[in-house]
Amino acid sequence: MTGTASMKRFKRRSTPTSERFAPSPYSLQEAAKNADVFSWVSLIIFGFGNLVRRQFTKGVIFLVTEIAVIAFLSTTGVEYLPKILTLGTHKAGKVKINGFWHYTQGDNSVEILLYCVMSLAAIAVLIFLATLSLRSSYKAQSAVAKGKKPVNFYEDLKSLLDQNAHVGFMTLPTIGIVLFTILPLLFMISMAFTNYDSNHVPLFSWVGLQNFFDIGNSNSLINAKVFVDVLIWTLVWAFFATFLNFFFGMFMAMIINRRTTRFKGLWRTCFSLTVAVPQFVSLLVMHSMLQREGAINRLLIASGWIHSPLPFFQDATWARVTVIIINLWVGIPYTIMQITGILQNVPAELYEAAELDGASWWQRFMNVTMPYIFFVMTPYLITTFTGNVNNFNVIYLLSGGDPSSLTSSAGKTDLLITWLYKLTVDKSDYSMGAVIGIMTFIVLAVVALLTYRNSGSYKNEEGFR
């Protein structure tokens, strides 16, 4: 470890706790304690304190944003929020007038639930903007009290690329996460507490925890046994799909990377070309070739190696082994490219020190190469494992979840994600699909967080510096 890194870590550790966790001079707590009348008015009329202190651009932005949010709540929010408890009661109907049928539109529970979630999110945004307006006004108030001119809008923008760069660069991704991840997640979670299925369209209602209790009903096609079976297969699939790809890919990358291997560029190009082929094309071709009357069975029968077609997708064990093997063929090239880059960047001094200590090639591999690869790739392996739990393409396009089961709504190779797709798209059982989605999220969150927080990449970020 270099002296500079040591000093930084020493300073970080030696900083008193009271200083590290001291509130900002412009925090909400300080603003609430010392704000003047103009700043308090900014809680109701956003940007009022900024406008009074001649920060016109910032004040106008706050005010326009408030008007836009309130306009949404006063139109859409007022219309849909009162219906949140019932999710709609008015059914569509028809009335015959002068010999012609006139249809009246009823409530749509999906629309009501969606706009209710959006309205509640708008209320949360309004509260957040109110606190932000108070803090901004208090910051201008503090500057005036010190005899300084409040920071203008241009200086604020400039600070977003300098001392406040973390705010400037994280604002847009955070908004994207809220809009495209958190809000859909809240909508899905809400749907899990309704009876939304093919029998309750377009009106459905709240049923509380009934859907979760129904999973415990052994007479249901969607019960705890089916869920546990699919969950176990999903985790087994994700484990083999992740670590077999990793170890075989690492083995191939190390073989190509050896000094004695000739035509390194050719081998790497061959594997890279396989990545360029669209995955769905490869999977659909393999799906056709592995059918009972497909090319592979015909070739094996014609060669005299087998007398009857192999049950690639007709037997549960065969189907599960088949999808794992085909996934190796699809995924290993990605791993080869990842590990090749890492192998070419292992610090040479680590190998030199190992050779001076008399380490054999196996000892160098186990004590230098493998720890370094794991250190660098742990976050990648975690995200790959998570991605394989949700690997919709390989399972759906290759086996379609087959072989199917007469006593279960899930096929023998269905993952949680493909099972969820069948429940929602094929069977229109959206509420139970939402329940499965919530459980999948919980399993993934627990596994990913526990694994990452116990990895060397998280605990010892300077381990190879």
N, C-alpha and C positions, 0 to 999 in steps of 0.2 A: 504494500500500500504506500502511496506517495505521501510526502510530508504535507502537501496541500490538503489532500483528502483527510488525513489524520487531524489537521487543525480544524477543518470544517466540522468533522464529527465531534471533536472536543468542544468547539464553541456551541454546537447544537445541544450537546448534553449538559454543558455547564451553564446554559441560560436558565435563570431562575424560573420556576413554574409560574410565579405571579406575573412575570413579564411576558412569558409565552402565551398565556391565556388571558391577558388583560384585554378588556373590551376596547373596541375602536373608539377614538374621540368623537366619531360621528355615528356611533351605533344607535339602534332604536332605543336602547335603554337610556343613553345619554340625551338623545333628542327629546324623549318623553319627560326627562327630568328638568331640562333647561330651555325648552322651546318657548318662544314668545307667542303672542296672539296670532301674528301672521303665519307662523309655522303651524300652529294648531288648526287654523282655518284651512291649511293645505291638505288636512286629512279629509275635508269635505269637498273643497274646490281644489282639485289637483293643480299643482304648479302656482298657486296663488302667492306663496312666499317668494318664489323665484321671480314672478312678474313684478312684485313690489320692489324687489332688489335688482331690477333691471336685467335679469337673466331671461330675456324675452323668448329666445328660441326654445330653451329647455322648458319654460313655463307653458308655452303653447303646445309642445309635444305632450306634456303631461295632461293638459286640459283636453286636447283632441282625443287622446287615448281613453280618457275617462268618459267622454261623450259617446265614443264608439261602443264601449262596453255597456254603458247604461242603455244605449239605444237597442242593443241586442237583447238585454234583459227585459226592457220595457215592451218589446214586441214578442220575440220568440219565447223568452223566459216566462213572461206573464201568461202566455197562452198554454204552455206545456207543464210548468212546475206544479200548478194546482192538480194536475192529473197523475202526479207521481205515486200517490197511494193506491190508486185503482188501475193505472195503466190503460185507462179508457173503458167506457161502459156503453158507448153508443154504437150499435151495430148498423151496418149498411142495410138499406131497405129500398123498396120500390113502391111507387104509388101510380095508379092508373088514372090519368087525366085526359078527358076527351078521347078515350080509346087508345091512348099511347102510354106506355110505361115510362115513368120518370124515376131515375135511380138517385138515391140520396147517399152520399158518402159517409161512412162511419169512421170511428177512431181506428188508428193503426198503432198497436202497442209498441212495435219496433221503433217507429218514428217518435213516439212519446218518450220511450226510454232513452233513445239516442239524444234527443234535444234536452231532456232533463239532465243527463250527464254533462252535456256541453254547458248548460246553464249553471249547474253547480260549479263547474270548472271556471266559468266566467266570474262567478261570485268570489271564488278563491283568488283569481287574478286581480279583481277589484280591490280586495283586502291587501294583497301584496303591493299593488301600485300605491295604495293609500299610505302604507308605511314607507315606501320608497320616496313618495312625495314629501312626507314629513322629514325624513332624513336629509333629503336634498335641500329643502328649505332651511333646515337647521344648520347645514354646512355653510350656506350663504350667510345666514345670520351670524355665525361664528366669525366668518371672514370680515364682515362689516364691524363687528364688535372689536376686532383687533386693528381696525383702521386700514384694512386691506380691501381691494376690489374683488368681488366674487369672481370665481373662475368662469370665463365665458365658454360658450358652446364649442368653439374651435379648440380651446385648450382641453376641454373634456374629451373630445374625439382624439386628440393627440395623445392624451394619457392612456387611452385604450390600446395603444400600440407600444406603450412604454411601461410605466409602473403598474398600470391596471390591465396589462395585456391578457392576464388570465380571464378577466371579465369580458374583454373584447372578443377573444377567440372562442370562449366557451358559451357565449350567449346564444348564437345561432344553433349549435348542436343541441344545447339544452332545450330550446324551443322545439326542435325537431323531435327529440325524445318525448317531450310532453305530448305533442300533437299526434305522433305516429306510433308511440309505444304505450305511454301511460294511459291516455284516454281510451284507446281500444281495449287495453287490459281492464280498465274499470268497467267498460261496457260489457265485456265478456263475463267478468265476475258478477255483475248485476244480473245478467241473464241466467246464471246458475241458480238463482233463487226464484225463478219463475217456472211456469209449466209450458214454456214455448216449445211446441212440437207440431207435427202435421195435423193434430186434432184441435189445435188452438191457434188458428190463423184466420184473420189478422189480429184477433183479440186474445190476449193471455193475461194472466194475473200473477201476483206474488204467491209463492207457496212456502217461503221460508227455507228451512233445512230439509224439506221433504225429499228433494232429489238426492241428497247425501245419504239419507236414511234408506232410500230405495236401493242403493248399491248393496246394502246388507241383506236385501231380500233374495234368497237363493232361487226363487221361482222366476226372477227377471232375467232377460237376456243380457242385461247390463248389471252385473252383480260383483261383489267383492272378489269372488274366485276368478272371474274372467279378468277383472282389472289386475289382480296380482299376477296371473299367468302372463298377461300382455306386458306388464311392468318388468317382470323377471326376464322375459325374452328381449325386451327393449334394452335393458342394462347389459345382458349377455352380448347382444348384437353390437352395442356401442363399444363395449370393452374390446371385443375381437376386431371390430372394424377400425378401432383407433390404434391399438397396440400391435396387431399383426402388420398393419400398414407401416407403422413406425419402425419396427424391428427389421422387417424385410426391406423396407426402403433404405434404412441405415446400412444394412449389409450390402445392398447393391451399390449405394453411394460410396462406401469404403472400398469396394472392389474396383470401381471405376477410378477412384482417387489414388490408387496405389501407383507408386513410381514405375512399376514394371508393366502396368496396363497400357497397351497401345491404343491409339485412335480414341482417346478420351472424348474429344469433341464430337465424334461420330455417335458414340453411345449416348451421350447426353442429349444430342439432337434427336435421336430416335425416341427417347423417352419424352422429350419435350413435345414432339409432334403428336403423341397420343393425347396430350392435354389439350391440344388445339381442336381435336374432334369434339363436337358437342356431345355432352354426356348422355342426353336423352336418346340420341341416335344410336350410340353404342349399346345402351340398355335395351332399347326396343329390338335391335338386331339380335342380341343375345336371347331375349325373350322368345323370339320366333325360332331360333336355332335349337333351343332347349325343350321345345314342346315334344309330346310323344311322337308326333309325325314330323318333327323338325329335322334339320340337316345333320345334327350330331348323332341322334339315334339312328337315322338311316345309314349314315356312314359306318357306325359301329356294327350294325346288323349286317351290312353288305360286306364288311371285312371279316365277319365270322367271330368277332370278339364277344358279342352278346346275342341272345336268341329272342329276347323280348325288350321292348323299349324301357329305358331307365326312367323311373318316376321322379324327374327333377323337381316338378312342382305339384306332384300328386301325393307325395308322402311328406309328412311334416319334417322328419329328420333330414331327408334328402333336400327339401326345399330350403331349410335353414342353413345347411352346409353350403348349398349352391349359392345363395345370396351373399354369404360371407366370402366365398372364393371369388365370385365375380367382382365384388367390391374391392378385393385386393388388386385385381387387374386394372380397375378404374382408378384406385387411389394411390398406388405405390409411386407412379411418376411424380406426383405432387411432393411426396415425402423425399424422393431422391433430390429434387431441386432444392428443397428447403435445407436438407442436411449437407448437400454439397457446398452450399454457401457457408455453412457453419464450419465444416471441416477445413475450408481454406482460410478461416479466420481464427483458428485456435492459436493462441500465443505461442510462438516458436520456443520461447524461453522455458515453457513448461515441459516440452519434450526434451530440451537440452538438459534441464535439471534432472529429469527422470533417467536419461541415459548416463549421466555422470554418477548417479546413484546405483547404476547397474541393473535397472529395471528391464525385464523382458518385454517383448511386444505385447503380451497379454496383460502384464502389469501396467504398461503405459496406456493400454486401451481402457482398463478398468478404473485406473486412478487419475487419468488425465482426460482422455477423449470422452468417455461416457459421462462423467460428472459435468463436463463443460457443455455437452449436448443437452443433457437434462436441464441444466441451469438456464440455458438460453431458450429451450423449447417447452418448458413447463407451461407457460401461459398458452402457447399454441396447442399443446396436447389437451389442455382443459377445454379450450374453445372447440377443438376438433371432436372431443368426446361429447360435448353439448350438441354440436352440429349433427353428430351421428345419432344421438337420441331423437333428433328431429329430422332425420334423413328421409324425407318424403320421396325424393326422386328414385333412389335405388330400389326401394321396396315396392313402391306403387307401379313403376314402369317395368320392373323386372318380373316380379311375381304377382303383383296386384293383391298381396296378402294371402294368396292361395298356399296350401289347400284350405278351403272354407270349412266351417264347422256347422253342423245342423243344430247344435245345442248352444251356440254362442253367436253373438253379433260380430265377433272378431275372428279373422282368419288366423291360421297357425303362424304365418310370418308377418302379421300385422304389427307394426309398432304403435305406440300411443298416438303418434301424429296421424298415421294412416287410418287408425281406428276412429279417431276424432273426425277425420274427413268423411268417412263413411257414415258416421252417425248424423253429421250435419247435412252434407250434400246429398247423400243417397237416401237416408231415412228421415231427413228433416227433423231430427230430434236435437234441436239446438240447445235446450237446457241441459241435457245430459252431456252433450258435447262440451259445453262450458264447464261442467263439473270435471270432466276428464282433463280439459285444458288447465284448470286450476291445479289439479293434482300433479300434472306434468310439470308445471311451473315450480311448484314447491319442491319436487324431487330434484329438478335441475339446479335450482337456486342453492339448496342445501349441499349437494355434491360439489358444485363449482366453487362455492365460497369456502367450504371446509378444505377442499383440496388445495386451492390457491393460497389460503392463509397459512397452511402448513408446509408450503413449498419453500425451497431455498431462494427462489426468485423473489419471494415476498419478504422472507425473514432476513436475508442477507444480500441486499442489493449490490454490495461492493465486494462480493465474494471472489470475483475473478478480476478485480482491478489491481 
